[in-house]
């Protein structure tokens, strides 16, 4: 489908045509790493929020001067791209403490990669501290203060005013994107889903790299044309994909080529990114702080029981036969989640397989073999 290829093509590139058109119209782009940075605040400032990836990177030669082999390759490749000037289309960057390695990347961006343009006032640099305990009033208040500081910094640097009305409009537009993505995922409950897991990831990755209005229009057109489509006519088992940073649909396709159809996921470039809506009945900044602080969390949050309950709910509702977990090598947070998920799998009886991977696609032969064996064990 042409509509699907429009999304998948965006997932393969760092800088795309939609972003280029945005810049040509005088628009500004502000990058961020982690969903702990509310994109609505950037939108309300009139900027395009862009989540950093490195799909065109091939090595980490430059980054290795500032990082070690013990750093995850997602962080190393994004640092390398920044040092090579591949993010020169950015007008700013907002870091956060999604994990210690991500926090260190923010330090390198500030001290090296974007030091000179930031020093001259041509580049916006900010940092948002995100607490780790959800449903806690002290933590929520601190996070709200961090978001207010981000809002003020954007206003001062770019000489704009972020009004309540602009925030409400940004929230409404982003919630529309989330509802459309929910519609897409609901259709994957079907016995013969209209989109594969790889195709769905291509769509959610594209969401992070194009104007929301354009994304919503294209996704509406795609959804209208999905009736009667069968993405994978024959498959062996239905799978729930869970794990660390993953923005490469080709990795998911390897699993699906072995007969394991991914019908749902718990990825930070996938469902965890859009699952929870912002409450539009609350004051905008209050609503944003609450939504992002209490959203479907990753292992950085002290929220294990709620994560497990959501996984069990989705596995049940999407009729998944098993769980495939993926972890980038040296990701400490997802190392602990892997252990806990395996322990819970023994109690629940849900077949579970965890795969280690690097940021760039590799080791495909081993991945194929392990997935094949896992699928056979369920037959």
C-alpha positions in Angstrom: 0.0 0.0 0.0 1.2 3.5 -0.9 0.0 4.9 2.4 2.0 2.3 4.4 5.2 2.9 2.4 4.9 6.6 3.2 5.4 5.7 6.9 7.9 3.0 6.5 10.1 5.2 4.3 10.3 7.8 7.1 11.4 5.2 9.6 14.6 4.6 7.5 15.8 8.1 7.4 17.0 10.7 10.0 15.8 13.7 8.1 12.7 13.4 5.8 10.8 15.5 3.2 8.1 16.5 5.7 10.7 17.9 8.0 12.4 19.6 5.1 9.2 21.3 4.1 8.6 22.4 7.7 12.1 24.0 7.8 11.6 25.7 4.4 8.4 27.4 5.7 10.5 28.8 8.6 9.6 26.2 11.1 11.9 25.2 13.9 12.6 21.6 15.2 13.4 20.7 18.8 14.8 17.2 19.4 14.3 15.0 22.5 15.2 11.5 23.5 12.6 10.1 25.8 8.8 10.4 26.2 9.4 11.9 29.6 9.6 15.2 27.6 6.0 16.2 26.8 5.9 17.0 23.1 2.8 19.1 23.5 4.9 21.9 25.2 7.2 22.0 22.2 4.2 22.0 19.8 2.6 24.8 21.8 5.7 26.9 21.2 5.2 26.5 17.5 8.0 24.0 17.1 8.1 20.5 15.6 9.1 17.9 18.3 11.5 15.3 16.9 12.6 12.2 18.7 16.2 11.4 18.0 17.1 8.2 16.2 20.2 7.1 14.1 18.8 4.8 11.3 21.5 5.9 8.9 24.5 5.5 11.3 27.0 2.7 10.5 29.6 3.0 13.2 30.5 4.9 16.4 34.0 6.1 15.7 33.4 9.7 16.8 31.3 8.7 19.7 33.8 6.3 21.1 36.0 9.2 22.1 33.4 10.1 24.7 31.7 6.8 25.4 32.8 3.3 26.2 31.7 -0.2 25.0 29.7 -0.5 28.1 27.3 2.2 26.8 24.3 1.0 24.9 24.6 1.3 21.1 21.5 3.5 20.8 23.2 6.2 22.8 26.5 5.7 21.1 25.1 5.9 17.6 23.0 9.1 18.4 26.1 10.7 19.9 28.1 9.8 16.8 25.5 11.3 14.5 25.4 14.5 16.6 29.2 14.8 16.4 29.1 14.3 12.6 26.6 17.1 12.2 23.7 14.8 11.2 21.3 16.7 13.5 22.2 20.1 12.2 18.5 20.6 11.2 17.7 20.9 14.9 17.1 24.3 16.5 17.2 22.8 20.0 17.4 19.7 22.2 15.7 18.8 25.5 17.5 16.1 27.5 16.1 14.0 30.4 17.2 11.3 32.8 15.3 8.4 31.1 18.3 6.4 32.2 21.9 7.2 33.3 23.3 6.6 29.8 20.7 8.9 28.3 21.6 11.5 30.9 25.2 11.2 30.0 24.4 11.7 26.3 22.7 15.0 27.3 26.0 16.0 29.0 28.0 15.2 25.8 25.5 17.2 23.7 25.9 20.2 26.0 29.7 20.0 26.4 30.7 19.0 22.9 28.2 18.4 20.1 26.0 21.5 20.5 28.3 23.6 22.6 29.2 26.3 20.1 25.8 27.0 18.7 24.3 27.0 22.2 27.0 29.3 23.5 26.3 31.8 20.7 22.6 31.6 21.5 21.6 30.0 18.2 20.7 26.6 19.7 18.3 25.8 22.6 19.5 23.4 25.2 17.4 22.3 28.2 17.0 19.4 30.6 13.9 18.0 32.3 14.4 15.9 35.4 11.8 13.1 35.6 11.1 11.5 39.0 10.8 7.7 39.3 7.8 7.2 41.6 4.4 7.5 40.0 1.2 8.3 41.9 3.2 10.3 44.4 2.3 13.9 45.2 5.8 15.1 46.0 7.2 13.5 42.7 4.3 14.9 40.7 4.8 18.4 42.1 8.6 18.3 41.3 7.9 17.1 37.7 5.3 19.9 37.2 7.9 22.4 38.3 10.4 20.9 35.8 7.8 21.3 33.0 7.0 24.8 34.0 10.7 25.6 33.8 10.9 24.0 30.3 8.0 26.1 29.2 9.6 29.3 30.5 12.9 28.4 28.8 11.3 27.9 25.5 9.4 31.2 25.7 12.6 33.1 26.6 14.9 31.5 24.1 12.5 31.6 21.1 10.7 34.8 22.1 7.3 33.2 22.0 4.4 33.0 24.4 3.0 29.6 25.3 -0.6 30.3 26.3 -3.1 28.0 27.9 -5.0 28.1 24.6 -1.9 27.0 22.6 -1.3 24.2 25.1 -4.9 23.0 24.8 -4.7 23.0 21.0 -1.5 21.0 21.1 -3.0 18.5 23.6 -6.1 18.1 21.4 -4.0 17.5 18.3 -1.7 15.0 20.0 -4.7 13.2 21.6 -6.2 12.9 18.1 -3.0 11.1 17.0 -3.2 8.8 19.9 -6.8 7.9 19.2 -6.0 7.1 15.6 -3.1 4.9 16.7 -5.4 3.2 19.2 -7.8 2.5 16.3 -4.9 1.0 14.3 -4.0 -1.2 17.2 -7.6 -2.3 17.9 -7.7 -3.6 14.3 -4.8 -5.9 15.1 -7.0 -7.9 17.4 -8.5 -9.5 14.4 -7.7 -13.1 13.5 -6.1 -11.8 10.3 -4.8 -8.3 11.2 -4.7 -5.7 8.4 -1.2 -4.6 9.4 1.9 -6.5 10.6 4.0 -5.7 13.6 6.7 -4.3 11.4 4.3 -2.1 9.5 2.8 -0.8 12.8 6.2 0.1 14.1 7.0 2.0 10.9 3.9 4.0 11.5 4.6 4.8 15.2 8.2 5.7 14.4 7.0 8.1 11.6 4.8 9.7 14.2 7.9 11.0 16.0 9.3 12.6 12.9 6.6 14.6 11.1 4.1 17.4 11.8 1.1 16.1 13.8 -1.4 17.5 11.3 0.3 15.7 8.4 0.6 12.5 10.4 -3.1 12.5 11.3 -4.2 13.1 7.7 -2.0 10.3 6.4 -3.1 7.9 9.1 -6.8 8.6 8.5 -6.3 7.8 4.9 -4.5 4.6 5.7 -7.2 3.5 8.2 -9.9 4.1 5.6 -8.1 1.8 3.1 -7.4 -1.1 5.5 -10.8 -2.8 5.3 -10.4 -6.2 3.8 -6.6 -6.1 3.9 -4.7 -9.1 5.4 -1.1 -8.3 6.2 0.1 -11.8 6.8 -2.2 -14.5 5.4 -0.5 -17.4 7.1 1.3 -17.3 10.5 2.2 -19.8 13.2 1.6 -17.8 16.4 0.5 -14.4 17.7 3.1 -12.5 19.7 3.3 -9.6 22.1 6.6 -7.7 21.6 8.1 -6.0 24.7 11.3 -4.3 25.5 13.8 -1.5 25.2 14.4 1.2 22.6 13.5 -0.2 19.1 12.9 1.9 16.0 13.8 -0.5 13.3 10.8 -2.3 11.7 13.2 -4.7 9.9 14.1 -6.3 13.2 10.4 -7.0 13.8 10.1 -8.4 10.2 12.7 -11.0 11.0 10.5 -12.4 13.7 7.4 -12.3 11.5 9.3 -13.9 8.6 9.6 -17.0 10.9 5.9 -17.1 11.4 5.5 -15.2 14.6 3.0 -12.4 13.9 3.4 -9.4 16.3 -0.1 -8.3 17.1 0.7 -5.9 20.0 3.7 -4.3 21.7 5.0 -2.6 24.7 7.7 -0.5 23.1 8.7 3.1 23.8 8.6 3.8 20.1 5.3 1.9 20.0 2.3 1.5 22.3 3.9 2.9 25.5 4.5 6.2 23.7 0.8 6.9 22.8 -1.3 4.6 25.0 -2.5 7.1 27.6 -4.4 10.2 26.7 -4.0 13.6 28.3 -7.0 14.6 30.3 -8.4 17.6 28.4 -10.7 18.5 31.3 -7.8 19.6 33.5 -5.6 22.7 33.3 -3.1 22.1 30.5 0.2 22.0 32.5 -1.5 20.0 35.3 -2.9 17.5 32.8 0.5 17.1 31.0 2.4 16.5 34.2 -0.1 13.9 35.4 -0.3 12.1 32.1 3.5 11.8 31.5 4.2 11.0 35.1 1.6 8.3 35.3 1.7 6.9 31.8 2.5 3.3 30.8 5.9 3.2 32.3 9.3 1.6 31.5 11.6 -0.1 34.1 13.0 3.2 35.2 9.8 3.7 37.2 9.0 2.0 40.5 5.9 0.6 39.0 6.5 -3.1 38.3 3.0 -4.4 39.3 1.1 -2.0 37.1 3.3 -2.8 34.1 2.8 -6.5 34.6 -1.0 -6.0 34.9 -1.1 -4.1 31.6 1.0 -6.7 29.8 -1.3 -9.5 31.0 -4.4 -7.4 29.8 -3.0 -6.9 26.3 -1.8 -10.5 26.0 -5.3 -11.6 26.8 -7.2 -9.0 24.7 -5.0 -9.4 21.6 -5.0 -13.2 22.1 -1.2 -13.4 22.0 0.2 -16.9 22.3 3.5 -15.8 23.7 5.8 -12.9 24.6 9.0 -11.9 22.8 11.2 -9.5 24.8 14.1 -7.5 23.3 16.9 -5.8 25.1 19.7 -3.7 23.7 23.0 -5.0 25.1 24.2 -3.1 28.2 20.7 -1.7 29.0 20.7 -2.2 32.8 17.1 -1.2 33.3 15.8 -3.7 30.8 18.1 -6.3 32.2 16.2 -6.2 35.4 12.9 -6.2 33.6 14.0 -9.3 31.6 14.6 -11.2 34.9 11.2 -10.2 36.4 9.3 -11.0 33.2 10.9 -14.4 33.0 10.0 -15.1 36.6 6.4 -14.0 36.0 6.3 -16.2 32.9 7.0 -19.2 35.0 4.1 -18.4 37.3 1.6 -17.5 34.5 2.7 -20.2 32.0 2.9 -17.6 29.1 5.7 -18.7 26.8 8.4 -16.0 26.8 11.6 -15.5 24.8 14.1 -12.7 25.4 16.5 -11.6 22.7 19.6 -9.5 23.1 20.4 -7.0 20.2 22.5 -4.1 19.2 21.0 -0.8 17.9 22.0 -1.6 14.3 20.5 -4.7 12.7 22.9 -7.7 13.1 23.1 -11.3 14.2 20.1 -12.1 12.2 20.9 -15.8 11.8 20.9 -16.3 15.5 17.7 -14.4 15.9 16.0 -16.5 13.3 17.1 -19.7 14.9 16.0 -18.7 18.4 12.6 -17.5 17.1 12.0 -20.6 15.1 12.8 -22.8 18.1 10.5 -20.7 20.3 7.6 -21.0 17.9 8.2 -24.8 17.6 8.1 -25.0 21.4 4.5 -23.6 21.3 3.2 -26.0 18.7 
